[in-house]
Amino acid sequence: MITGELKNKIDQVWNAFWSGGISNPLEVIEQITYLMFIRRLEDIQTSKERKAARTDKPIENPIYTSETNSLRWSEFTESHPETMFQTVRDAVFPWLRILGGDDSTYSHHMKDARFTIPTANLLTKVVDMLGDIPMGERDTKGDLYEYMLSKIATAGQNGQFRTPRHIIQLIVEMMAPGPRDEICDPACGTAGFLVAAAEYVERTHKDALLDVTQRRHYNESMFHGFDFDSTMLRIASMNMLLHEVEQPDIRYRDSLAQSAAGEAERYSMILANPPFAGSLDYETTAKDLQQIVKTKKTELLFLALFLRLLKPGGRAAVIVPDGVLFGSTGAHKELRRMLIEDHKLDAVVKLPSGAFKPYAGVSTAILFFTKTNSGGTNNVWFYEVTADGFSLDDKRTPLLSEDKLGPAPAVQLDAADHVKNNLPDVLARWARRNGSEQQRARTEQSFCIPKSDIAVQGYDLSLNRYKQILHEEVEHRPPAEVLEELERIEAEIQQGMSELKGMLG
């Protein structure tokens, strides 16, 4: 966890960028990202040098040579601010753009790197901030990056907005990825889902990752992310790097385009919050997706894409706008019918409408489904999340202490805490969805609905279609008893009046 002091330094640097004329938060993160990458190259080179010294052999695949040694982090950061600024601008960045490196996705995305920090003073502040970060500590690097990403307080282009970390963690905990999975996010943004999945696998499958083949899969072929925003791709690559995934498959791709039609049935798990910003042109959309569902709606096309990308038996967890659950068009109904009748719809988790503020106020839900090509839906588990641990206004203020937030808090929550954070209960009840949850009444916060009931409702998946309101029972007394009570009260009143007259007379 990063300290309050380091957060203050990040805030100061952030403000310095703004006062220096760089007001786009993504550009701020991108510039800091480049410098973190350069510092990482220093660490890699140092590691290679130590290995060479131990084995008394030449440095294997050195990043820096005697000609480029002056471009190392340890070299230029020791120079005068103006000299450092000139070195980074005129030498380090041109070299970075042509760096072949280890042929990783980072090197590929760095080929378009631009240095836009305007002054030596600002560069010095950023370098000093990064100098205070223990880059060898995985959690610190990751938390630093998450803190920077949290400062993106406005929606991006193309319907992009950041998925809150605790919602991502809930989804990953529920999906429980394993070390053999191939995980894809076809609209990866800053790679939040892939990072959380990597953290989960690293935490829960440490022994499996000791195997050389399994570790290579983790580093090179387990994580796949696509986006058509090059800035997002650079940030995503660095985000994965800071969580020590060495060569993730982070690529430029319009996932809905015809040109992306060659990856059918490749992945075992999809975790995504795809853009649902409107409609696309039929001409640019993959023809096989249109065959699955005839629509221009991006949210429906992405669901069709996920069904195509998953292997049989593969699982998906996808955030969708509420309209997907109850939309009345033919495409909406057909897609829901396919999920339920042709595959296995596992769950619908309704999120509170403020979950994505301040980025968006849209009401959403999470769909969990398994690709089977042969049906398998018997019951669908529903859960209505009414509180996620934060206020549901634009400020999104924590309602509980940090050790009580998220889907797996450090301390157990009591009933009063649950009212403010439902996520641990979601996770616990999800594990019992095929057992005791089957017996829950439709008046509860979670319950199961048989497939036949959903089919009768035209495959409507809105929770309110099935939830029953619990009416408080009132005990009614027999009329004779009520009349007798009234007569007694009237008699007491008459007696009181008589006594009062006597006292006054």
Secondary structure as GFF3:
##gff-version 3
##sequence-region A 1 505
A	DSSP	alpha_helix	4	19	.	.	.	ID=ss1
A	DSSP	alpha_helix	25	55	.	.	.	ID=ss2
A	DSSP	three_ten_helix	69	71	.	.	.	ID=ss3
A	DSSP	alpha_helix	73	76	.	.	.	ID=ss4
A	DSSP	alpha_helix	81	87	.	.	.	ID=ss5
A	DSSP	pi_helix	88	92	.	.	.	ID=ss6
A	DSSP	alpha_helix	93	97	.	.	.	ID=ss7
A	DSSP	alpha_helix	105	110	.	.	.	ID=ss8
A	DSSP	alpha_helix	120	131	.	.	.	ID=ss9
A	DSSP	alpha_helix	138	150	.	.	.	ID=ss10
A	DSSP	three_ten_helix	157	159	.	.	.	ID=ss11
A	DSSP	alpha_helix	165	175	.	.	.	ID=ss12
A	DSSP	beta_strand	183	185	.	.	.	ID=ss13
A	DSSP	alpha_helix	192	204	.	.	.	ID=ss14
A	DSSP	three_ten_helix	208	210	.	.	.	ID=ss15
A	DSSP	alpha_helix	212	220	.	.	.	ID=ss16
A	DSSP	beta_strand	223	227	.	.	.	ID=ss17
A	DSSP	alpha_helix	230	242	.	.	.	ID=ss18
A	DSSP	beta_strand	249	252	.	.	.	ID=ss19
A	DSSP	three_ten_helix	258	260	.	.	.	ID=ss20
A	DSSP	beta_strand	267	272	.	.	.	ID=ss21
A	DSSP	three_ten_helix	282	284	.	.	.	ID=ss22
A	DSSP	alpha_helix	287	292	.	.	.	ID=ss23
A	DSSP	alpha_helix	298	309	.	.	.	ID=ss24
A	DSSP	beta_strand	310	321	.	.	.	ID=ss25
A	DSSP	alpha_helix	323	326	.	.	.	ID=ss26
A	DSSP	alpha_helix	330	337	.	.	.	ID=ss27
A	DSSP	pi_helix	338	342	.	.	.	ID=ss28
A	DSSP	beta_strand	344	350	.	.	.	ID=ss29
A	DSSP	beta_strand	364	370	.	.	.	ID=ss30
A	DSSP	beta_strand	379	384	.	.	.	ID=ss31
A	DSSP	three_ten_helix	402	404	.	.	.	ID=ss32
A	DSSP	alpha_helix	415	418	.	.	.	ID=ss33
A	DSSP	alpha_helix	423	430	.	.	.	ID=ss34
A	DSSP	three_ten_helix	436	439	.	.	.	ID=ss35
A	DSSP	beta_strand	446	450	.	.	.	ID=ss36
A	DSSP	alpha_helix	451	456	.	.	.	ID=ss37
A	DSSP	three_ten_helix	463	465	.	.	.	ID=ss38
A	DSSP	alpha_helix	479	504	.	.	.	ID=ss39
###
